Amino acid sequence: MPPYANFPISFPLNPDARDARAQQVTRWVAIIGLVAIFLTVAVQFQISTANDLIPDANGKVDTNGAIARWTGMIPKFWAGENIYTKDNLHPNMPFTVILLTPLTLMGPLMQAAVLSALKLAAMLATILMAARLACDDDKPIADWVLGLAMLWSLQILISDIQHGNTNTFVLFFVTLHLWLFRKGRDLWSGAALAVAICLKMTPALFVFYWVYQRQWKLLGFTALWGVVFVGVVPALFVGPSQHILLTRTWLENLIIP
């Protein structure tokens, strides 16, 4: 078994490189550079969050950032208010709100720090999984291909950190579901895809792909986990009637239009 096959313990390195030492050094320089870039952006997000908390001349604070939106809306959700009306129009479905709730138990600055740390971990895992998915069984991906892919996606990843969105986690769960499918773990692959769809509806396009591929087992597990995440879990927390109201309002104001 080649040394790059044991994800995530070892990175997909090329054992046949003529100058392995120089290759290793180049990789580590690239990895350290990426980490430095992401850490810098995370610090900027922390500073931006802190500045948003400073009241203006009228005593108001900026409520346009993701942290401010969560801090304002999620307590209303647990208080029984419908946060999906046109006056509020919170974008995340009830299951996602439940996932974000632990962040709101912290102060805004701690929320930003934890969110950035989770995103950096998700990015690292996504890069490793994507590199492994692109490898054949006997041949790892070329360094320049991986580097080009990183440069192509760098601006998107930086933008997601800067705005405090959940797109990085969507990418992580989409890649995780593909990696688990490659491993033959359809049950957990379906769970990962269902979470990605709950975070953002766009990954639901994979359903059509898997229908085309006739992966009925994976589709069945995705549907099963979707029922659990979209229906069962929120109903257990807020009650069936409130959950039906929230979901209907969310669909009417954010999905169907």
C-alpha positions as CSV (number, residue, x, y, z in Angstrom):
1,M,0.0,0.0,0.0
2,P,1.5,3.4,-1.0
3,P,2.3,5.8,1.9
4,Y,-0.3,8.4,0.7
5,A,-3.2,5.9,1.0
6,N,-3.7,6.2,4.7
7,F,-5.8,9.4,4.9
8,P,-5.8,11.5,6.9
9,I,-2.6,10.3,8.7
10,S,-0.3,11.0,5.7
11,F,-0.6,13.6,3.0
12,P,-0.7,12.3,-0.6
13,L,3.0,12.6,-1.4
14,N,4.8,11.2,-4.4
15,P,7.2,8.5,-3.4
16,D,8.8,8.4,-6.9
17,A,10.0,12.0,-6.8
18,R,13.6,12.4,-7.9
19,D,14.4,15.0,-5.4
20,A,12.2,14.0,-2.5
21,R,13.8,16.3,0.0
22,A,13.3,19.4,-2.1
23,Q,9.8,18.3,-2.8
24,Q,9.1,17.9,1.0
25,V,10.5,21.4,1.7
26,T,8.4,23.0,-1.1
27,R,5.3,21.3,0.3
28,W,5.9,22.5,3.8
29,V,6.6,26.0,2.6
30,A,3.3,26.0,0.7
31,I,1.4,24.5,3.7
32,I,2.9,27.1,6.1
33,G,2.1,29.9,3.7
34,L,-1.5,28.8,3.4
35,V,-1.8,28.5,7.2
36,A,-0.4,32.0,7.6
37,I,-2.8,33.4,5.0
38,F,-5.8,31.8,6.7
39,L,-4.7,32.8,10.2
40,T,-4.3,36.4,9.0
41,V,-7.8,36.4,7.6
42,A,-9.1,34.8,10.8
43,V,-7.5,37.6,12.9
44,Q,-9.0,40.2,10.6
45,F,-12.4,38.7,11.1
46,Q,-11.8,38.8,14.8
47,I,-10.9,42.5,14.6
48,S,-13.9,43.2,12.4
49,T,-16.2,41.5,14.8
50,A,-14.8,43.5,17.7
51,N,-15.3,46.8,15.7
52,D,-18.9,45.8,14.9
53,L,-19.6,45.6,18.7
54,I,-18.6,49.3,19.1
55,P,-21.8,51.4,19.3
56,D,-22.1,54.3,16.8
57,A,-23.0,57.9,17.7
58,N,-26.6,56.8,18.1
59,G,-25.7,53.9,20.4
60,K,-26.4,51.2,17.8
61,V,-24.1,48.4,16.8
62,D,-23.7,46.9,13.3
63,T,-26.1,43.9,12.9
64,N,-25.1,43.0,9.3
65,G,-22.4,40.5,10.3
66,A,-23.1,36.8,10.7
67,I,-22.2,36.8,14.4
68,A,-24.6,39.7,15.0
69,R,-27.4,37.9,13.1
70,W,-27.0,34.7,15.0
71,T,-26.8,36.5,18.3
72,G,-30.0,38.3,17.6
73,M,-32.1,35.6,15.9
74,I,-31.2,32.4,17.7
75,P,-32.4,33.5,21.1
76,K,-35.7,34.5,19.5
77,F,-35.9,31.0,17.9
78,W,-35.7,29.4,21.4
79,A,-38.1,31.9,22.8
80,G,-40.8,30.6,20.4
81,E,-40.7,33.5,17.9
82,N,-41.0,32.8,14.2
83,I,-37.7,34.0,12.8
84,Y,-38.7,33.2,9.2
85,T,-41.3,35.9,8.7
86,K,-40.6,38.6,6.2
87,D,-39.7,41.0,9.1
88,N,-36.9,38.6,10.3
89,L,-36.2,36.3,7.4
90,H,-33.4,34.2,8.9
91,P,-31.8,32.1,6.1
92,N,-31.0,28.9,8.0
93,M,-33.5,26.1,8.5
94,P,-34.4,25.0,12.1
95,F,-31.8,22.2,12.1
96,T,-29.0,24.5,11.2
97,V,-30.2,27.0,13.9
98,I,-29.9,24.2,16.4
99,L,-26.3,23.4,15.2
100,L,-25.4,27.1,15.6
101,T,-26.9,27.5,19.0
102,P,-23.8,26.5,21.0
103,L,-21.9,29.4,19.4
104,T,-24.5,31.9,20.7
105,L,-23.8,30.8,24.3
106,M,-20.4,32.4,24.0
107,G,-19.5,36.1,23.7
108,P,-19.3,37.5,20.2
109,L,-15.5,37.6,20.2
110,M,-15.3,34.0,21.4
111,Q,-17.9,33.1,18.8
112,A,-15.7,34.6,16.1
113,A,-12.6,32.8,17.4
114,V,-14.3,29.4,17.7
115,L,-15.9,29.8,14.2
116,S,-12.6,30.6,12.6
117,A,-10.9,27.7,14.3
118,L,-13.6,25.3,13.1
119,K,-13.4,26.7,9.6
120,L,-9.6,26.2,9.5
121,A,-9.9,22.6,10.7
122,A,-12.7,22.0,8.1
123,M,-10.5,23.5,5.3
124,L,-7.6,21.3,6.2
125,A,-9.7,18.2,6.3
126,T,-11.4,19.2,3.0
127,I,-8.0,19.7,1.2
128,L,-6.8,16.3,2.4
129,M,-9.9,14.5,1.4
130,A,-10.1,16.3,-2.0
131,A,-6.5,15.4,-2.7
132,R,-7.1,11.8,-1.8
133,L,-10.2,11.6,-3.9
134,A,-8.2,12.9,-6.9
135,C,-5.6,10.2,-6.5
136,D,-5.7,6.9,-8.3
137,D,-4.9,3.8,-6.2
138,D,-1.3,3.7,-7.5
139,K,-0.6,7.3,-8.4
140,P,-0.9,10.4,-6.2
141,I,-2.1,13.8,-7.5
142,A,0.7,16.0,-8.9
143,D,1.8,18.8,-6.7
144,W,1.2,21.5,-9.4
145,V,-2.4,20.3,-9.8
146,L,-3.1,20.5,-6.1
147,G,-1.4,23.9,-6.0
148,L,-3.4,25.2,-8.9
149,A,-6.6,24.0,-7.3
150,M,-5.7,25.8,-4.1
151,L,-5.0,29.1,-5.9
152,W,-8.3,28.8,-7.8
153,S,-10.3,28.4,-4.6
154,L,-8.2,30.6,-2.3
155,Q,-10.3,33.8,-2.8
156,I,-13.5,31.9,-2.1
157,L,-12.2,30.4,1.1
158,I,-10.8,33.7,2.3
159,S,-14.1,35.5,1.6
160,D,-16.0,32.9,3.6
161,I,-13.8,33.4,6.7
162,Q,-14.1,37.2,6.3
163,H,-17.9,37.1,6.2
164,G,-18.5,34.5,8.9
165,N,-20.6,32.3,6.6
166,T,-21.2,28.6,6.7
167,N,-20.0,27.8,3.1
168,T,-16.8,26.3,4.3
169,F,-18.7,23.7,6.3
170,V,-20.9,23.0,3.3
171,L,-17.8,22.3,1.3
172,F,-16.5,20.1,4.1
173,F,-19.6,17.9,4.3
174,V,-19.9,17.6,0.5
175,T,-16.3,16.5,0.3
176,L,-16.8,14.2,3.3
177,H,-19.8,12.5,1.7
178,L,-17.7,11.8,-1.5
179,W,-14.8,10.5,0.5
180,L,-17.0,8.2,2.6
181,F,-18.7,7.0,-0.6
182,R,-15.3,6.1,-2.0
183,K,-14.7,4.1,1.2
184,G,-18.0,2.2,0.7
185,R,-19.7,3.8,3.8
186,D,-23.0,4.7,2.2
187,L,-24.8,5.2,5.6
188,W,-22.4,7.9,6.8
189,S,-22.0,9.3,3.3
190,G,-25.7,9.9,3.2
191,A,-25.6,11.6,6.6
192,A,-22.8,13.9,5.5
193,L,-24.8,14.9,2.3
194,A,-27.9,15.4,4.3
195,V,-26.1,17.8,6.7
196,A,-24.7,19.7,3.7
197,I,-28.2,20.1,2.2
198,C,-29.4,21.3,5.6
199,L,-26.7,24.0,5.7
200,K,-27.4,25.1,2.1
201,M,-29.8,23.8,-0.5
202,T,-27.3,23.8,-3.3
203,P,-25.7,20.4,-2.5
204,A,-29.1,18.8,-3.2
205,L,-28.0,18.8,-6.8
206,F,-25.9,15.8,-5.9
207,V,-29.2,13.9,-5.6
208,F,-29.7,14.1,-9.3
209,Y,-26.1,13.0,-9.9
210,W,-26.6,9.9,-7.7
211,V,-29.9,9.1,-9.4
212,Y,-28.0,9.2,-12.7
213,Q,-25.4,6.9,-11.2
214,R,-28.1,4.6,-9.8
215,Q,-26.7,4.7,-6.3
216,W,-30.0,3.9,-4.7
217,K,-28.5,2.8,-1.4
218,L,-26.8,6.1,-0.9
219,L,-29.9,8.0,-1.9
220,G,-32.0,6.0,0.5
221,F,-29.6,6.8,3.4
222,T,-29.6,10.5,2.4
223,A,-33.4,10.6,2.5
224,L,-33.4,8.8,5.9
225,W,-30.9,11.2,7.4
226,G,-32.7,14.1,5.8
227,V,-36.0,13.1,7.6
228,V,-34.1,12.8,10.9
229,F,-32.3,16.2,10.5
230,V,-35.1,18.2,8.9
231,G,-38.1,16.6,10.7
232,V,-37.3,14.6,13.8
233,V,-34.5,16.6,15.5
234,P,-36.1,20.0,15.4
235,A,-39.5,18.6,16.4
236,L,-37.9,17.1,19.5
237,F,-36.4,20.5,20.5
238,V,-39.3,22.9,19.7
239,G,-42.3,20.6,19.4
240,P,-44.1,19.3,16.3
241,S,-46.5,22.1,15.8
242,Q,-43.9,24.9,16.2
243,H,-41.6,23.0,13.9
244,I,-44.2,22.7,11.2
245,L,-45.0,26.4,11.4
246,L,-41.3,27.4,11.2
247,T,-40.6,25.0,8.3
248,R,-43.7,26.2,6.4
249,T,-42.7,29.8,6.8
250,W,-39.1,29.1,5.9
251,L,-40.2,27.4,2.7
252,E,-42.7,30.1,1.7
253,N,-40.4,33.0,2.3
254,L,-37.0,31.7,1.4
255,I,-37.2,28.6,-0.9
256,I,-40.4,28.8,-3.0
257,P,-40.1,32.4,-4.1
